[in-house]
Amino acid sequence: MAQEIKLIEETPLDQSQPLPFPFNQRTYCRYEPIEKRIEEARVLVVDNLLRDSGDASPVAMKEWGRLAASQIRREREIASLALENILSNVERLVKRPATKVTHVSEIAEAARKFNPDAIVLGGTLRDFDYNNPEILESFGQFIRETKTPVLGICGGHQLVGLSFGARVLTLDHREQHERRADRTNEYQYRFIRITEPDDPIFQGIYDSQSGIWQDYTKEARILRVWQNHGLQIDRVPEGFKLLATAYLCRIQMMVKRAEGQLIYTVQFHLEKSFEDWHKNPTRWEHPNESRDGRIIFENFLRESLKHASKSSEN
């Protein structure tokens, strides 16, 4: 499997030769209409980026020096874009959405007041030792106890892993502080392989009548997702199950379904579902705004509502 994934990963998307799958020798994707099939959902979206110097650690302030103010401004610029992508997914998948944005440092109080059906953790921009350790500690306490369904995206995935005992390393398995610069990064669409196709997050793969998943997923359990990261978690934490993997970064998706918790995390940016299709036309152009990430996001919301319903019955 590792050799096959490597072949997939190393095939440039802009080359003229066919894709390395005999069942997928075409330059288009089947039309998939986007429908709002979820009636209503309350979603708490969590901003994991730094807001001010109080969110930054002494390590960050020392290494940034006089550039600290500009670095934090950059955090806020990225945060606004990332949060808008997540909110857009909710709004375009749910008929009557209710959303609220909160900062990671205030997640426990926000969850108590807003009472969401689901929590979505956004990405991060910096190494985790640049974050105020008190914020990391308080988040860890919350995520280990919450019974509200959670979806962690990219840095949110890593933050969950860190909170449950995993280490966060560079893609070449170095400690974060050992390689601040010149890192290996993934910043492109990549193929990953599903390892647990029967998990509800992949609902519809084996339903030939649904028309939801592309053929490359139905026939070879492949997802095409947007990657933008230079860090990874080093293991699947205890209580979690691996759901998808890849060659360069092994832990692409995982889930915890135990102790009354439902926590999904993804290393890739599934919230890019409704963005970018018009910017770089390629053989994978999706003028109908179809992305594998969109289906996963929708299935997560469905599973969250089921979980909330079962919890209320108990």
Secondary structure, 3 states (H helix, E strand, C coil): CHHHHHHHHCCCCCCCCCCCCHHHCCCCCCCCCCCCCEEEEEEEEEECCCCCHHHECHHHHHHHHHHHHHHHHHHHHHHHHHHHHHHHHHHHHEEEEEEEEEEHHHHHHHHHHHCCCEEEECCCCCCHHHECHHHHHHHHHHHHHCCCCEEEECHHHHHHHHHCCCCEEECCCCEHHHCCCCCCCEEEEEEEEECCCCCHHHCCCCCCCCCCCCHHHHHHCEEEEEEEECEEECCCCCCEEEEEECCCCCCCEEEEEECCEEEEEECCCHHHHHCCCCCCCCCCCCCCCCCHHHHHHHHHHHHHHHHHHHHHHC
